[in-house]
């Protein structure tokens, strides 16, 4: 019997920065847990595809795979696309035991990554009481995903920001630039924008353009291959391997 493989499933993008960031993150995961086999696959735009990687693993004698969606919320890709691809793979590869791990968010480790990126962008603890924060996500039409973003904004508000508002790059409003201007109109002295997005691409670029157009004081980087994010991937991998009803401390 082989050790389980962690298969990180990213969405994919025509922007080469997306795949480069995903690979940098999986490299950090490997460094954090030597001996764990970590593979990367994409739903679209990039290679290798999920079916191709699973077929290769089965041909190499792997018998257990934890498929981890590199997604921040449980929206369409987590609920429909990835389960469909994995069901088809299970039917074709019956000897390969494939588990689907949970999505990454919400998690205190994601909030810690947001805070890291804001610090790197120049935000200091003393700035928070006079700074409004725009939590800019990719956007979704899924009510569960929208509720998660709203809850994260509420959690961040309790860490000292004078205001925290969500914004979206697609699917629904408001846009980043609208929220920046709204905070300015309310008299907020400084405005910071933090993308709640893992890797660069079209939607993060839209967030950045909106922040610049509205004159935001600070624009943080995407989450990227942060150590907190790498640890979160390992946590989701471990949780997926725990039998239902058991606990990680058992």
C-alpha positions as CSV (number, residue, x, y, z in Angstrom):
1,X,0.0,0.0,0.0
2,X,1.3,3.5,-0.9
3,X,1.0,6.6,1.2
4,X,-1.9,8.9,0.2
5,X,-1.3,11.6,-2.4
6,X,-2.5,15.2,-2.0
7,X,-3.9,16.4,-5.3
8,X,-4.4,20.1,-5.3
9,X,-7.1,21.1,-7.8
10,X,-6.9,24.7,-9.1
11,X,-9.3,26.4,-11.4
12,X,-6.7,27.5,-14.0
13,X,-6.3,30.6,-16.0
14,X,-5.0,31.9,-19.3
15,X,-2.8,34.2,-17.2
16,X,0.6,32.4,-16.6
17,X,0.9,34.1,-13.2
18,X,-2.0,31.9,-12.0
19,X,-0.3,28.5,-12.6
20,X,3.1,29.9,-11.4
21,X,1.5,30.9,-8.1
22,X,-0.3,27.6,-7.6
23,X,2.9,25.7,-8.2
24,X,4.8,27.9,-5.8
25,X,2.1,27.1,-3.2
26,X,2.3,23.4,-3.7
27,X,6.1,23.6,-3.5
28,X,5.8,25.2,-0.1
29,X,3.4,22.4,1.0
30,X,6.0,19.9,0.0
31,X,8.6,21.7,1.9
32,X,6.4,21.8,5.0
33,X,5.8,18.0,4.9
34,X,8.7,16.1,3.3
35,X,7.7,12.7,2.1
36,X,4.1,13.7,1.2
37,X,3.5,13.4,-2.5
38,X,1.8,16.5,-3.8
39,X,0.4,16.8,-7.3
40,X,-1.3,19.7,-9.0
41,X,-4.1,19.7,-11.6
42,X,-6.4,22.2,-13.2
43,X,-10.0,22.3,-14.1
44,X,-9.4,24.3,-17.3
45,X,-6.9,26.5,-19.2
46,X,-3.8,24.8,-17.8
47,X,-2.3,21.4,-17.9
48,X,-2.3,18.8,-16.5
49,X,-6.0,18.1,-16.2
50,X,-7.6,16.4,-13.2
51,X,-8.4,13.2,-15.1
52,X,-4.9,13.0,-16.6
53,X,-3.2,13.2,-13.2
54,X,-5.5,10.7,-11.6
55,X,-4.9,8.2,-14.5
56,X,-1.2,8.7,-14.1
57,X,-1.4,8.1,-10.3
58,X,-3.4,4.9,-10.8
59,X,-1.0,3.6,-13.4
60,X,1.9,4.2,-11.0
61,X,0.2,2.1,-8.3
62,X,-1.3,4.8,-6.1
63,X,-4.3,3.6,-4.1
64,X,-5.4,6.7,-2.2
65,X,-5.8,10.3,-3.3
66,X,-7.1,13.3,-1.4
67,X,-8.4,15.8,-3.9
68,X,-8.3,19.3,-2.4
69,X,-10.1,22.1,-4.2
70,X,-8.0,25.2,-4.2
71,X,-11.1,27.3,-3.6
72,X,-12.0,29.8,-0.8
73,X,-15.7,29.1,-0.7
74,X,-18.2,26.4,-1.5
75,X,-19.6,27.6,-4.7
76,X,-20.3,26.1,-8.1
77,X,-16.8,24.6,-8.7
78,X,-16.7,23.0,-5.3
79,X,-20.3,21.7,-5.4
80,X,-20.6,20.7,-9.0
81,X,-17.6,20.8,-11.3
82,X,-15.1,19.0,-9.1
83,X,-17.5,16.3,-7.7
84,X,-18.5,15.5,-11.3
85,X,-14.9,15.1,-12.4
86,X,-14.1,12.9,-9.4
87,X,-17.2,10.7,-9.9
88,X,-16.1,10.0,-13.5
89,X,-12.6,9.2,-12.3
90,X,-13.9,6.8,-9.7
91,X,-15.9,5.0,-12.3
92,X,-12.9,4.6,-14.6
93,X,-10.4,3.9,-11.8
94,X,-12.2,1.7,-9.3
95,X,-9.0,0.7,-7.5
96,X,-8.1,4.3,-6.7
97,X,-9.7,5.6,-3.5
98,X,-10.4,9.3,-4.1
99,X,-11.6,11.5,-1.3
100,X,-12.6,15.1,-1.8
101,X,-11.4,17.5,0.9
102,X,-13.2,20.6,2.0
103,X,-12.6,24.0,0.5
104,X,-10.1,26.3,2.2
105,X,-12.4,28.9,3.7
106,X,-13.5,30.1,6.0
107,X,-10.4,29.7,8.3
108,X,-8.4,31.8,10.8
109,X,-5.4,30.9,8.7
110,X,-6.9,32.7,5.7
111,X,-7.5,35.8,7.9
112,X,-3.9,35.6,9.0
113,X,-2.8,35.5,5.4
114,X,-4.8,38.6,4.6
115,X,-3.2,40.3,7.6
116,X,0.2,39.3,6.4
117,X,-0.4,40.7,2.9
118,X,-1.7,44.0,4.4
119,X,1.4,44.3,6.6
120,X,3.6,43.7,3.6
121,X,1.7,46.5,1.8
122,X,2.5,48.9,4.6
123,X,-0.4,48.8,7.0
124,X,0.6,49.0,10.6
125,X,-1.5,48.2,13.7
126,X,-1.8,51.9,14.6
127,X,-3.3,52.6,11.2
128,X,-6.4,50.4,11.7
129,X,-8.7,52.8,13.7
130,X,-8.5,55.3,10.9
131,X,-8.5,52.9,7.9
132,X,-11.4,51.3,6.1
133,X,-10.8,47.9,4.6
134,X,-12.3,46.6,1.3
135,X,-12.4,42.8,1.3
136,X,-12.5,42.2,-2.5
137,X,-13.4,38.7,-3.6
138,X,-13.8,37.2,-7.0
139,X,-17.6,37.1,-6.5
140,X,-20.2,34.3,-6.8
141,X,-24.0,33.9,-7.3
142,X,-24.0,31.2,-4.6
143,X,-25.7,32.4,-1.4
144,X,-23.5,30.3,0.8
145,X,-20.3,31.8,-0.7
146,X,-21.7,35.3,-0.3
147,X,-22.6,34.7,3.3
148,X,-19.1,33.4,4.0
149,X,-17.5,36.6,2.6
150,X,-19.9,38.7,4.7
151,X,-19.0,36.8,7.8
152,X,-15.2,37.2,7.2
153,X,-15.8,41.0,6.8
154,X,-17.6,41.0,10.2
155,X,-14.7,39.1,11.8
156,X,-12.1,41.5,10.4
157,X,-14.1,44.5,11.6
158,X,-13.5,43.2,15.2
159,X,-9.7,43.3,14.8
160,X,-9.6,47.1,14.8
161,X,-10.5,48.5,11.4
162,X,-12.8,51.5,11.5
163,X,-14.9,49.7,8.8
164,X,-14.7,46.6,6.7
165,X,-16.9,46.2,3.5
166,X,-17.0,43.3,1.0
167,X,-16.7,44.0,-2.7
168,X,-16.8,41.7,-5.7
169,X,-15.0,41.5,-9.1
170,X,-17.8,39.6,-10.8
171,X,-21.3,38.1,-10.5
172,X,-22.7,40.8,-8.1
173,X,-22.1,44.2,-6.8
174,X,-20.6,46.4,-5.3
175,X,-17.3,46.6,-7.2
176,X,-14.1,47.5,-5.4
177,X,-14.0,51.1,-6.7
178,X,-17.6,51.7,-5.5
179,X,-16.8,50.6,-2.0
180,X,-13.6,52.7,-1.9
181,X,-15.6,55.8,-2.9
182,X,-18.3,54.9,-0.4
183,X,-15.9,54.8,2.4
184,X,-14.3,58.1,1.3
185,X,-17.8,59.7,1.3
186,X,-18.4,58.5,4.8
187,X,-15.3,60.4,5.9
188,X,-12.9,57.4,6.3
189,X,-9.4,58.8,6.4
190,X,-7.5,55.9,4.7
191,X,-8.8,53.0,2.6
192,X,-7.0,49.7,2.1
193,X,-8.0,47.0,-0.4
194,X,-7.2,43.4,0.2
195,X,-7.9,40.7,-2.5
196,X,-9.5,37.6,-1.1
197,X,-8.1,35.7,-4.0
198,X,-5.4,33.0,-4.1
199,X,-3.6,33.8,-7.4
200,X,-3.2,36.5,-10.0
201,X,-5.4,36.6,-13.0
202,X,-8.2,38.6,-14.7
203,X,-10.4,39.1,-11.6
204,X,-7.6,40.1,-9.3
205,X,-6.4,42.6,-12.0
206,X,-10.0,44.0,-12.0
207,X,-9.8,44.4,-8.2
208,X,-6.4,46.2,-8.5
209,X,-7.7,48.5,-11.3
210,X,-10.8,49.4,-9.2
211,X,-8.6,50.2,-6.2
212,X,-6.3,52.4,-8.3
213,X,-9.2,54.2,-10.1
214,X,-10.9,55.1,-6.8
215,X,-7.6,56.2,-5.2
216,X,-7.2,53.6,-2.5
217,X,-4.3,54.3,-0.2
218,X,-3.2,50.6,0.1
219,X,-3.5,47.6,-2.2
220,X,-2.4,44.3,-0.7
221,X,-1.2,41.4,-2.8
222,X,-3.2,38.2,-3.5
223,X,-2.9,35.5,-0.9
224,X,-0.3,33.5,-2.9
225,X,2.1,31.0,-1.5
226,X,2.0,32.2,2.1
227,X,3.1,29.8,4.8
228,X,-0.3,30.1,6.5
229,X,-2.0,29.0,3.3
230,X,0.3,26.1,2.9
231,X,-0.5,25.0,6.4
232,X,-4.2,25.3,5.7
233,X,-3.8,22.9,2.7
234,X,-2.1,20.4,5.0
235,X,-4.9,20.8,7.6
236,X,-7.6,20.1,5.0
237,X,-5.6,17.1,3.8
238,X,-5.4,15.7,7.3
239,X,-9.1,16.4,8.0
240,X,-10.2,14.5,4.8
241,X,-8.3,11.4,6.0
242,X,-10.0,11.3,9.4
243,X,-12.9,8.8,9.4
244,X,-16.4,10.3,9.9
245,X,-17.1,10.6,13.6
246,X,-13.5,10.6,14.6
247,X,-11.3,13.6,15.5
248,X,-7.8,14.6,14.6
249,X,-6.8,14.4,18.3
250,X,-8.1,10.9,18.6
